[in-house]
Amino acid sequence: MLAVLVCAVLLSFGAVPAAAPVQAAAYGAPRFTDPMALYDAATARVALTAANGSVSYSVASAEGGLLRQGTATVSSGAGSIDLRTLGPGYFKLTVRNTAGSASTDLGIVARLATTPTTKSPFGTTAHPGIHWQLNHAAASRALGLSTTRVDWRWERMATFISGFYRWDTVGEAEIKRLRALGIRPSLVIAYHGLCDGALTPSSTTCINEYAKFARATAQRFGTTVDYAVYNEWNAATNTGSCGRSADCYMKLLKPAAAAIRAAAPGARVLGPALGAVDDWWAVDGPAYTWFQRFVQLGGAGHVDLVTIHNYSVTTAPDGKGERAVRNAKALLAAAGISKPVVMEEAGYPTVADGLPEYLQAAFMARDAAAVLTAGAATYMPYGLVDNYNDRAHAESNFGLFRHEAVNGGRLVPKQAAVTQAVLSRLLAGAVSRGEEKLGTGTRSMMWRMADGRTLRIVWTTDKTRTLEIGGSTGVAATDWLGRPVPTLLTGGKRQMVIGGIPAFVTTPAGTTARVF
């Protein structure tokens, strides 16, 4: 992110003694116990504790409409609410008994137990050092991600003895969990050591120390992870005296990349993780000119994946992230270089009195569809969880999940998390067929799905319209939360209303579409 993330203080804990048995009567008011409020539609049961007896519950839709009411039995302090027949979507569950009540938002996703991982074109960023008690790997798996960035902070591991490090055990545990679930970790090797006044390395001595740390890291993990050389060198994360130019970045990248490859032949190096917002990627914009210089200096020759960032923080995403990808690919192509381009960070904050959560989800889906269609190898919304529990601070509220402190340590999804889980399963193994031209004000990104069907992610940029699919069988449409979209059969064709929130429409291959 373009603002500097405050370092979390990590505490070491000894063994925790076993808790004494709790009598059922002590449970009292309802409390939800699932560590993550994302459920598979076929098996959705919400676990809770409460006083023995019965609890009443109600379920509301994302729009606030009452969908269901009922009761459930609690025995030995444990119970559950059966939501298996509710279907996919985003809901608010409220549970009550005579001692009190509890509410939670939750997501239900079709085929959540099916995890695409390596075939998924999606990833994100996790901060185990901030959220040390969370299982980021389990959340990444539920979202259907293939890769997750993990902080690998030099300043937390550096010592006054060159080449000796206090390894980040919290980060290592998360890396191990990610690998066990088939999710590729990407280690962000940043930001400073104890040299150069504890600033971003600029001197030859300090740059060599950074390269030494990168080499030791590669010796530790080998080819099981990817290695990102710094993060947003052109932004506030860079405090070094050399400056934020591509020329200065190259002084760090070349020895670091060489050190990583020497220690772990075949390892993948990522960079430059170039920070950008709004129009920075326009021709002659600050990100464009920085990247142009990076390519001229041969920077792309030192990385295996070209990573860029773009935040459309003040506007809808259309034309922004996709332009960043196209311009980056064009500059690479002009230099005779063909390498994967990854949109490594993008997103919107759901800050108080700012963007509502449903728009975060809608804009993410629009941006992801356009960016992948523009040729990005991977799209990585930032980030997995809100950084801090501060609703007034934009930097703290980019997460797909809300901060765990809001929900008693549980991971509760925003609507964007449900959208991400739906998208990952639709696009796993899919091949882009480009953008379908349906007229001004309508955008339709097309894919050939792994099973041969055609997927359209379609939305409008001005007003609602009617989408007509040229066929009546094999047509299915869902909204951004995975809920079925009503269609009208007329004249042997399917019609549906579309607007600014994308619809996901699957049809047999070769089916035509028009908008009016």
C-alpha positions in Angstrom: 0.0 0.0 0.0 1.1 3.6 -0.6 0.9 4.5 3.0 3.4 2.9 5.4 2.0 0.0 7.4 2.8 0.4 11.1 4.8 -2.6 12.3 2.9 -4.9 14.6 4.5 -5.9 17.9 4.8 -9.7 18.0 4.5 -11.3 21.5 5.9 -14.7 22.3 3.6 -17.0 24.2 4.4 -20.0 26.2 2.2 -23.1 26.5 -1.4 -22.3 27.2 -2.9 -24.5 30.0 -6.0 -26.5 29.3 -9.2 -24.6 30.2 -11.2 -25.9 33.0 -14.5 -27.5 32.0 -17.3 -24.9 31.7 -20.8 -25.8 33.0 -23.5 -25.5 30.3 -25.4 -22.9 32.4 -22.4 -20.6 32.2 -22.7 -20.1 28.4 -25.5 -17.6 28.7 -26.1 -15.4 25.6 -25.4 -16.8 22.1 -21.9 -16.5 20.7 -20.7 -17.7 17.3 -17.8 -20.1 17.3 -16.8 -20.8 13.7 -13.4 -19.1 13.0 -14.6 -18.0 9.6 -18.1 -17.0 8.5 -17.9 -18.4 4.9 -19.8 -21.6 4.3 -20.4 -24.1 1.5 -24.0 -24.0 0.3 -24.3 -27.7 0.6 -23.2 -28.0 4.2 -23.9 -24.5 5.7 -24.3 -24.8 9.5 -23.4 -21.9 11.8 -22.0 -23.1 15.1 -22.6 -21.3 18.4 -22.5 -21.6 22.1 -25.4 -20.6 24.4 -27.2 -21.6 27.5 -29.0 -25.0 27.2 -32.5 -24.9 25.8 -33.5 -23.2 22.6 -32.5 -20.1 20.6 -34.5 -18.2 18.0 -32.9 -16.9 14.9 -33.6 -14.7 11.9 -31.8 -14.4 8.6 -31.8 -11.2 6.4 -30.6 -10.7 2.9 -27.7 -8.4 1.9 -30.4 -5.8 1.2 -31.9 -6.2 4.6 -35.0 -8.1 3.8 -36.2 -10.8 6.2 -35.7 -14.3 4.6 -36.2 -16.8 7.4 -37.0 -17.2 11.1 -36.8 -20.3 13.2 -35.5 -22.0 16.4 -32.7 -24.3 17.2 -31.8 -26.5 20.2 -28.7 -26.0 22.3 -27.4 -28.9 24.3 -24.3 -29.0 26.5 -23.7 -25.4 25.6 -23.4 -26.1 21.8 -25.8 -25.7 18.9 -26.0 -24.7 15.3 -28.2 -23.0 12.8 -28.9 -25.0 9.7 -28.7 -22.8 6.5 -28.3 -25.6 4.0 -31.5 -24.7 2.1 -30.8 -21.0 2.0 -28.7 -21.0 -1.1 -25.7 -18.8 -2.1 -25.5 -15.2 -1.1 -24.6 -12.8 1.7 -26.7 -12.7 4.8 -27.1 -11.3 8.4 -27.9 -14.0 11.0 -29.2 -12.9 14.4 -29.6 -15.4 17.2 -31.5 -14.7 20.5 -32.2 -16.3 23.8 -33.4 -14.9 27.2 -29.8 -14.0 28.1 -29.1 -11.8 25.0 -28.5 -11.9 21.3 -25.7 -12.0 18.7 -25.5 -11.1 15.0 -23.0 -11.9 12.3 -22.7 -11.3 8.6 -21.8 -14.4 6.6 -21.3 -15.7 3.1 -22.6 -18.8 1.5 -20.9 -20.0 -1.7 -21.7 -22.8 -4.0 -18.9 -25.3 -4.3 -16.8 -23.6 -1.6 -15.3 -26.9 -0.7 -14.0 -27.1 -4.3 -10.7 -25.1 -4.2 -9.2 -24.2 -7.6 -5.8 -22.9 -6.2 -3.2 -23.5 -8.9 -5.7 -22.9 -11.8 -7.0 -19.7 -10.2 -5.9 -16.4 -11.6 -6.3 -14.7 -8.3 -4.2 -13.9 -5.2 -4.0 -11.4 -2.4 -1.8 -10.0 0.3 -1.7 -11.2 4.0 -0.1 -9.6 7.0 0.6 -12.4 9.5 2.7 -10.0 11.6 -0.4 -7.8 12.2 -3.0 -10.6 12.4 -0.7 -13.2 14.0 -3.6 -15.3 15.4 -5.5 -15.8 12.1 -5.2 -18.7 9.7 -4.6 -16.7 6.5 -4.1 -19.9 4.5 -7.5 -21.2 5.3 -9.1 -17.9 4.3 -7.0 -17.9 1.0 -8.2 -21.4 0.3 -11.8 -20.5 0.8 -11.4 -17.6 -1.6 -10.0 -19.9 -4.2 -6.6 -18.1 -4.5 -3.5 -19.5 -6.1 -1.0 -17.2 -4.5 -0.8 -15.1 -1.3 1.9 -12.4 -0.6 3.4 -12.6 2.9 5.5 -9.9 4.6 9.1 -10.9 5.1 10.3 -7.9 7.0 14.1 -7.5 7.2 13.8 -5.1 10.1 12.1 -7.7 12.2 14.8 -10.3 11.6 18.1 -8.3 11.3 20.7 -8.5 14.1 23.9 -6.6 14.6 25.8 -9.7 13.4 26.0 -9.7 9.6 24.4 -12.8 8.2 22.7 -13.9 11.4 18.9 -13.5 11.6 16.1 -14.0 14.1 13.7 -15.7 11.7 10.0 -14.7 11.8 8.3 -17.8 13.2 4.8 -16.3 12.8 5.5 -15.7 9.1 7.1 -19.1 8.6 4.1 -20.9 10.1 1.8 -19.1 7.7 4.1 -19.9 4.8 4.0 -23.6 5.8 0.2 -23.5 6.0 -0.1 -21.9 2.6 2.2 -24.5 1.0 0.3 -27.3 2.6 -2.9 -26.1 1.0 -1.3 -25.7 -2.5 -1.2 -21.9 -2.4 2.0 -20.3 -3.6 3.5 -17.9 -1.1 5.2 -14.8 -2.3 7.7 -13.3 0.2 7.8 -9.5 0.2 11.5 -8.9 1.2 11.4 -5.4 2.7 11.9 -2.7 4.1 15.2 -2.0 6.0 17.8 -3.4 8.2 20.0 -1.9 10.8 22.4 -0.3 8.3 21.9 3.1 6.6 20.3 4.5 9.8 17.5 1.9 9.6 16.3 3.4 6.3 15.8 1.8 2.9 19.2 0.6 1.8 21.1 3.0 -0.4 24.8 2.5 0.3 26.7 -0.3 -1.3 27.3 -1.8 2.1 23.7 -1.8 3.1 22.5 -3.1 -0.3 24.9 -6.0 0.1 23.4 -6.7 3.5 20.0 -6.8 1.9 21.2 -9.2 -0.8 22.7 -11.3 2.0 19.4 -11.4 3.7 17.6 -12.3 0.5 20.2 -15.1 -0.1 19.7 -16.5 3.4 15.9 -16.4 2.9 16.2 -18.3 -0.4 18.5 -20.9 1.2 15.7 -21.4 3.8 12.8 -21.8 1.4 14.3 -22.8 -1.9 11.9 -22.9 -4.9 8.8 -23.5 -2.8 8.1 -19.8 -2.6 8.5 -16.7 -4.8 10.7 -13.8 -3.8 9.6 -10.1 -4.3 12.4 -7.6 -4.2 11.0 -4.7 -2.1 7.5 -3.2 -2.4 6.5 0.0 -4.0 10.0 1.4 -4.2 8.5 4.6 -5.8 6.3 5.4 -2.8 6.4 6.2 0.9 7.7 2.8 1.8 11.1 3.9 0.4 12.9 6.1 2.9 16.4 5.8 1.5 18.8 8.6 0.5 19.2 7.4 -3.1 15.6 8.2 -3.9 12.6 6.4 -5.5 13.8 6.3 -9.1 14.1 3.2 -11.2 17.8 3.8 -11.4 18.0 3.5 -7.6 15.8 0.4 -7.6 18.1 -1.3 -10.0 21.0 -0.9 -7.6 19.0 -3.1 -5.2 17.3 -5.5 -7.6 20.4 -6.7 -9.5 22.4 -8.0 -6.5 19.3 -9.3 -4.7 18.0 -11.2 -7.6 21.4 -12.7 -8.3 21.8 -13.7 -4.6 18.3 -15.4 -4.6 19.1 -17.4 -7.8 22.5 -18.4 -6.6 21.0 -19.8 -3.4 17.9 -21.4 -5.0 18.4 -22.1 -8.7 15.0 -22.0 -10.4 13.5 -19.7 -7.9 11.2 -17.0 -9.2 12.0 -13.3 -8.5 9.2 -10.7 -8.6 9.4 -7.0 -9.1 9.2 -4.0 -9.3 5.8 -3.9 -7.3 5.3 -0.5 -8.7 2.9 1.7 -6.7 0.2 3.7 -8.6 -3.2 5.4 -8.2 -5.8 6.7 -10.6 -4.0 8.1 -13.7 -0.4 7.3 -12.9 -0.3 4.7 -15.6 -1.4 7.1 -18.3 1.2 7.7 -21.0 3.8 10.0 -19.5 2.3 9.6 -16.0 4.6 8.9 -13.1 4.1 5.1 -13.0 4.4 4.9 -16.8 7.7 6.9 -17.0 9.1 5.0 -14.0 8.4 1.6 -15.6 9.6 2.8 -19.0 13.0 3.7 -17.4 12.9 0.3 -15.5 12.6 -1.5 -18.9 15.3 0.7 -20.5 17.7 -0.3 -17.7 17.1 -4.0 -18.3 15.1 -4.4 -15.1 12.7 -6.9 -16.6 15.6 -9.2 -17.3 16.2 -9.6 -13.5 12.6 -10.7 -12.7 10.5 -13.7 -13.7 7.1 -12.0 -13.0 6.6 -8.3 -13.6 4.4 -7.0 -10.7 2.5 -3.7 -10.8 -0.1 -2.0 -8.6 -2.9 0.3 -9.4 -5.6 1.8 -7.2 -8.6 3.7 -8.7 -9.3 5.2 -5.3 -11.5 8.1 -6.5 -13.4 6.6 -9.4 -14.9 3.5 -10.8 -12.2 1.2 -12.1 -13.0 1.1 -15.8 -10.1 2.2 -17.9 -7.6 2.4 -15.0 -6.2 -1.0 -14.0 -6.6 -2.4 -17.5 -4.6 0.6 -18.9 -1.8 -0.2 -16.5 -1.6 -3.7 -17.7 -1.8 -2.8 -21.4 0.8 0.0 -21.1 3.2 -2.2 -19.1 2.9 -5.0 -21.6 3.4 -2.6 -24.5 6.6 -1.2 -23.0 7.9 -4.7 -22.5 6.9 -5.7 -26.0 8.6 -2.7 -27.5 11.8 -3.9 -25.8 11.3 -7.4 -27.2 10.4 -8.8 -23.8 7.5 -11.2 -23.1 7.0 -11.9 -19.4 3.8 -12.4 -17.3 2.4 -9.2 -15.8 0.7 -9.4 -12.4 -1.7 -6.9 -11.0 -0.3 -7.4 -7.5 -2.3 -4.8 -5.6 -5.7 -3.1 -6.4 -8.7 -2.3 -4.4 -11.0 0.1 -2.6 -11.3 0.9 1.1 -14.7 0.6 2.9 -13.9 3.5 5.2 -16.7 4.9 7.3 -18.8 7.4 5.3 -16.9 6.3 2.2 -17.4 3.4 -0.2 -20.1 0.9 0.9 -19.1 -2.7 0.9 -21.3 -3.7 -2.0 -19.5 -1.2 -4.2 -16.2 -2.5 -3.1 -17.3 -5.9 -4.3 -18.8 -4.6 -7.6 -15.7 -2.5 -8.4 -13.4 -5.4 -7.6 -15.3 -7.7 -10.0 -15.3 -5.1 -12.8 -11.6 -4.3 -12.3 -10.6 -8.0 -12.1 -12.6 -8.9 -15.3 -11.1 -6.0 -17.3 -7.5 -6.4 -15.9 -7.5 -10.2 -16.7 -8.9 -9.5 -20.1 -6.2 -6.9 -20.8 -3.6 -9.7 -20.3 -2.7 -9.8 -16.6 -1.6 -13.3 -15.5 -3.0 -12.8 -12.0 -5.2 -10.3 -10.3 -4.6 -9.7 -6.5 -7.0 -7.5 -4.6 -5.5 -5.9 -1.6 -5.8 -7.3 1.0 -7.0 -10.3 2.8 -8.1 -8.7 6.1 -8.5 -5.0 7.1 -5.1 -4.0 8.5 -6.4 -2.3 11.6 -9.7 -1.8 13.5 -10.1 1.8 12.6 -13.1 2.6 10.5 -12.0 6.3 10.0 -8.7 5.4 8.4 -8.7 4.5 4.7 -5.5 2.5 4.8 -7.0 0.2 7.4 -10.1 -0.8 5.4 -9.1 -2.4 2.1 -9.6 -6.0 3.3 -11.9 -8.6 1.8 -12.6 -9.6 5.5 -13.3 -7.2 8.3 -10.7 -6.8 11.1 -11.0 -9.8 13.5 -11.3 -7.5 16.5 -14.8 -6.4 15.2 -16.1 -10.0 15.6 -14.4 -11.4 18.6 -11.4 -12.8 16.7 -13.5 -14.4 14.0 -13.0 -13.7 10.3 -16.2 -12.2 8.9 -16.4 -11.5 5.2 -17.3 -8.3 3.5 -19.4 -8.8 0.3 -16.1 -8.6 -1.7 -14.9 -11.9 -0.1 -18.0 -13.7 -1.4 -17.6 -12.1 -4.8 -13.9 -13.2 -4.9 -14.9 -16.8 -3.9 -17.5 -16.9 -6.7 -15.1 -15.4 -9.3 -12.3 -17.8 -8.4 -14.5 -20.9 -9.1 -15.9 -19.5 -12.3 -12.5 -18.5 -13.8 -10.4 -21.5 -12.6 -8.9 -22.9 -15.8 -10.8 -20.4 -18.0 -9.3 -18.8 -21.1 -10.0 -15.2 -22.0 -11.8 -14.6 -25.3 -11.5 -10.8 -25.0 -14.1 -8.1 -24.6 -17.4 -8.5 -26.5 -18.6 -5.3 -28.1 -22.2 -4.8 -27.1 -22.5 -1.0 -27.6 -21.7 2.1 -25.7 -22.2 1.9 -22.0 -22.0 -1.9 -21.7 -19.0 -4.0 -21.0 -18.8 -7.8 -21.5 -15.7 -9.8 -20.8 -15.8 -13.3 -22.2 -14.1 -16.6 -21.2 -14.1 -20.1 -22.4 -14.6 -22.0 -19.1 -12.7 -25.2 -18.2 -15.8 -27.3 -19.1 -16.2 -25.6 -22.5 -19.0 -23.2 -21.7 -18.9 -19.5 -22.2 -18.8 -17.1 -19.3 -19.7 -13.4 -19.6 -19.0 -10.9 -16.9 -21.2 -8.1 -18.0 -22.1 -4.7 -16.6 -23.1 -1.2 -17.6 -21.3 2.1 -16.9 -24.3 4.5 -17.2 -27.8 3.1 -16.9 -29.6 -0.3 -16.6 -30.2 -2.2 -19.8 -31.6 -5.5 -21.0 -29.2 -8.3 -21.9 -30.6 -10.9 -24.3 -28.9 -14.2 -24.8 -29.6 -16.0 -28.1 -30.7 -19.3 -26.6 -33.1 -20.7 -24.1 -31.3 -23.7 -22.7 -28.1 -24.0 -20.7 -28.3 -20.4 -19.7 -27.5 -19.5 -16.1 -26.9 -16.1 -14.5 -25.9 -15.1 -11.0 -25.2 -11.8 -9.4 -22.0 -10.6 -7.6 -22.9 -12.7 -4.5 -23.6 -15.9 -6.5 -27.4 -15.5 -6.2 -29.5 -16.5 -9.3 -30.5 -13.6 -11.5 -34.1 -13.8 -12.8 -34.4 -14.2 -16.5 -37.4 -13.9 -18.9 -37.9 -16.4 -21.7 -39.2 -14.6 -24.8 -39.1 -15.7 -28.4 -36.8 -18.6 -27.5 -34.3 -16.2 -25.9 -33.3 -15.3 -22.4 -33.5 -11.7 -21.2 -32.2 -10.2 -18.0 -31.7 -6.7 -16.5 -28.1 -5.6 -16.1 -26.6 -2.6 -14.4 -23.4 -1.3 -12.7 -23.0 -4.4 -10.5 -21.7 -7.2 -12.7 -23.7 -10.3 -13.6 -22.0 -13.6 -14.3 -23.7 -15.3 -17.2 -22.8 -18.8 -18.4 -24.1 -20.2 -21.7 -23.3 -23.0 -24.2 -20.3 -22.2 -26.4 -21.2 -20.1 -29.4 -24.3 -18.5 -27.9 -24.7 -14.8 -29.0 -25.8 -11.8 -26.9 -27.1 -8.3 -27.5 -28.1 -5.4 -25.3 -30.9 -2.9 -25.7 
